[in-house]
Amino acid sequence: MVTVAEILKNSRLAVEQKITTGLDAFNDDGRERAVQKPKMEIVLRKSEDFDQVMAQQTRQPTAPQPAAPVAASAT
């Protein structure tokens, strides 16, 4: 989750709005007491440059196209 947020931020597609952390308690069937599980919430919003970045990325090919095979001629 953190990696995806960082990729979106570094690509100028999203802006970080809020990050919160905490612990959630949940009951496991085999245990008598509640187990605490770490929780992280990252809230992103679309960047102001989003439309420009997306338009630029659609104009650029994402991967180079393989060259067409050359037919061997019999001489």
Contacts in CASP RR format, 6 or more apart in sequence:
PFRMAT RR
TARGET T0000
AUTHOR 0000-0000-0000
METHOD contacts of the structure
MODEL  1
MVTVAEILKNSRLAVEQKITTGLDAFNDDGRERAVQKPKMEIVLRKSEDF
DQVMAQQTRQPTAPQPAAPVAASAT
1 40 0 8 1.000
1 42 0 8 1.000
2 40 0 8 1.000
2 42 0 8 1.000
5 14 0 8 1.000
5 16 0 8 1.000
5 42 0 8 1.000
5 44 0 8 1.000
8 14 0 8 1.000
8 44 0 8 1.000
9 15 0 8 1.000
9 16 0 8 1.000
9 44 0 8 1.000
11 53 0 8 1.000
12 47 0 8 1.000
12 49 0 8 1.000
12 50 0 8 1.000
12 53 0 8 1.000
13 46 0 8 1.000
13 47 0 8 1.000
13 50 0 8 1.000
13 53 0 8 1.000
13 54 0 8 1.000
14 44 0 8 1.000
14 45 0 8 1.000
14 46 0 8 1.000
14 47 0 8 1.000
14 50 0 8 1.000
15 44 0 8 1.000
15 45 0 8 1.000
15 46 0 8 1.000
15 47 0 8 1.000
15 48 0 8 1.000
16 42 0 8 1.000
16 43 0 8 1.000
16 44 0 8 1.000
17 43 0 8 1.000
17 44 0 8 1.000
17 45 0 8 1.000
18 41 0 8 1.000
18 42 0 8 1.000
18 43 0 8 1.000
19 40 0 8 1.000
19 41 0 8 1.000
19 42 0 8 1.000
19 43 0 8 1.000
20 40 0 8 1.000
20 41 0 8 1.000
21 38 0 8 1.000
21 39 0 8 1.000
21 40 0 8 1.000
21 41 0 8 1.000
22 38 0 8 1.000
22 39 0 8 1.000
22 40 0 8 1.000
23 36 0 8 1.000
23 37 0 8 1.000
23 38 0 8 1.000
23 39 0 8 1.000
24 36 0 8 1.000
24 37 0 8 1.000
24 38 0 8 1.000
24 39 0 8 1.000
25 34 0 8 1.000
25 35 0 8 1.000
25 36 0 8 1.000
25 37 0 8 1.000
26 34 0 8 1.000
26 35 0 8 1.000
26 37 0 8 1.000
27 34 0 8 1.000
27 35 0 8 1.000
28 35 0 8 1.000
47 53 0 8 1.000
END
